[in-house]
């Protein structure tokens, strides 16, 4: 598995985008790999995590969930999602991540 890291500039850029509209945030998020978004989630509150995960495609969202550290409680994030999206994400997860 490839390792990804975010620097402070990246984190600041994304946090600033959280203050804007969803379309702009989505454009910025497309610049990052799912592993980087998972790392970012460690510094975000639950509302921001939920907002971001809802903007991501099911494929990317499932990758983010699978990359999240256990301490970040990916299961809590899944439970906050609309049941249809949650189901799609879980179906997309690798069997060992589900």
N, C-alpha and C positions, 0 to 999 in steps of 0.2 A: 504494500500500500504506500502510495506517495504521501509525503508529509507536506502540509501546508501551514503557513503561519501568516498572521495578520500583523501589520505594524500599527503604531498609534495613528498614523495618517489614515489608514484604511478604516479603522474603528471610528475615528472622528468623522470621516466622510459618510459612513453609513448611519451613524447616530444623527448627524445633521440632516440626512435624507429622511430620517424618521419624523422630522418636524414638518416635512412637506407632504405632497400628495402621493397616493399609492402608485401612480404611473411613473413618477420620477424615481421613487424608491425601487420599483421593479426594474427599471433600466439600470440603476446602479448595482443592484444585486446580481444582474446577469454577468457582471464582470468577475464574479467570484465563484470559486468551486464550492461544492457542497461541504467539503471538509472545512473550508474557511468560514462558511456561514455557521457551521456547528461550533467552531471556536468562538465566533462572535457571540453566539447565544449565551456563552458563559458570563458575558458582561451585560446582558440585557435583562430587563424585567419580563415577567410573564406576558404582559399585554403586548410588548414589542415583539416578543418571540411569536406569539400567536398571529400578530399582524403580518409578520414576514412569512411565516409558514403558509398562511392563506394566499399569499401572493405568488408563491412558487408553484411550478408545475408539480403534478403528483410524483413524477420521476425524481425530480430534484428534492422535493420535500422528503421522500422516502430515504434518499441518500443522506440528507441532513440528519434525520432521525437516527439512522443507523450509525452515523459518525459521532453523535453526541455522547459525551461521557455519562456514565451512569449517574454520577453526582448531579448532573444537570437535569435529571428526571425527565427523559424523553417521553415516558409513559404519561406524565401529567400533561405535557403538551398535546399528545394525541387525544387525551380525554377532553380537552378543551375545544377540539375541532368539531365541525358539523359531522354527524354520523356518516354521511355519504363520502365526504373527503377522507375521514379517518379510515373507512373501509378500503377505499382505493389505495391509500398510502400503505396500509398493512398488507394488502395483496401484492403490492410492489416490492415490499421488503424481501430480502433473502430469507430463506427458511430459518437460518441460524440467528437472524436479527429479530424475527417476529416474536 
